[in-house]
Amino acid sequence: MNILVVNYRDRLHPAAGGAEKHLHRIFSQLVDAGHKVVLFTTAFAGCKSRETVDGIEVVRKGGDMLFQLTVAMNIRKLDREFNFDVVVEDLNKLPLYMPFWIKKPVVVQMHHLWRSSIFHETFFPVAAVVWAFERTIPWFYRKQPFIVVSPSTRHELKEIGIDGKRISVIYNGSDSKGTLDPSIEVPPPEAEGLPYFLWLSRVHRYKGIWTALEAFEKFAWKHPDIKLLVAGDGPLLKKIPAWLKQRNLENRVVLLGYVSPSKKQQLLRHAVALLQTSFKEGWGLTVVEAAKLGTTTIASDVPGLRDSVKNGETGLLFPMGDAHTCTMEMERLYGDDELRSRLSQEARIYADEFRWDTAADLTFNLLQDTVIRHRVAEGGSDE
């Protein structure tokens, strides 16, 4: 099968995140199974216009601002080159309206809707545009099947008018034990031998970094023997040092910036808990990655995270943006070894349920069924 995937990012893009990791983990396995996968995406400084990444042929052109237009102008040319059987629109920013640009069957894959959470991330005019574009989804994708990564996203799509019968939940996988770097058994030197909470994400406003910092500030008053490690890069990172200096927390909070996959595993393995304070997630890949390493999570009670964290069973949830309650949950977990051990144990068991190969198989089955239905509807024609 020849598969086209269209997304704003590929895994090598400097701004790539969980959606891009998901894309590459799923479709690289389809390549391994003998299928051709082409990813059409945006370019970035210093990138190649074409290269193979994880077995996927990545074609890069244009930037974010006009990517919808770039897709419209190039998609038929790509189809003539590769003769795709099916197109996957990875919808995680603005809709690209693929059914209007190509007659091949289209499947929509997405992690979450922004909805009102976009107003926590960007300025009003831009946020309003994103919000408005999302409202068009039910009108422009009337027949296409959807793949989502959590029941929360399925519920949100149904709320805006997508027929639930067209929405399939296919969970993210988690890294298998066999791929874990042996260095994870060594505590990170940045902790200086002290226990620590870990915040791990791209440093954007909607990821809730200020909630985590404010919660730790309250927690630190009572606990001089613990640190907060912040791992990840992003536009807000440069603003944090001044905030820490005002509160005399420079020696208590360590800003690590971007960390490698092996370093991430090391950090997750030895943390007291992961703090996941986002205002919105499709699922929560870091939650499952932490769980796989035996680390529980304190997370915002928002769509996606309330699926990857079972409150009171595999981790603890607190109201979004509520730093005070987050602090209380940190206190509760830090002061109760038995609770932390139980939650971490159950989290690891839960994480073992999710496998990338299962997700890839289910994705392929849906793509194949979509192609068959399209060909039957068209009387056996590919057009």
Buried (B, 14 or more C-beta within 10 A) or exposed (E): BBBBBBBBBBBBBEBBBBBBBBBBBBBBBBBEEEBBBBBBBBBBEEBEEEEEBBBBBBBBBBEBEEBBEBBBEBBEEBBEEBEBBBBBBBBBBBBBBBBEBBBBBBBBBBBBBBBEBBBBBBEEEEBEEBBEBBEEBEEBBEEBBBBBBBBBBBEBBBEEEBEEEBBBBBBBBBBEEEEBBEEBEEBBEBBEEEBBBBBBBBBBBBBBBBBBBBBBBBBBEEBEEBBBBBBBBBEBBEEBEEBBEEBEBEEBBBBBEBBEEEBBBBBBBBBBBBBBBBBBBBBBBBBBBBBBBBBBBBBBBBBBBBBBBBEEBBBBBBEBBBBEBBBBBBBEBBEEEEBBEBBBBBBBEBBBEBBBBEBBBBBBEBBEBBBEEBBEEEEEEEE
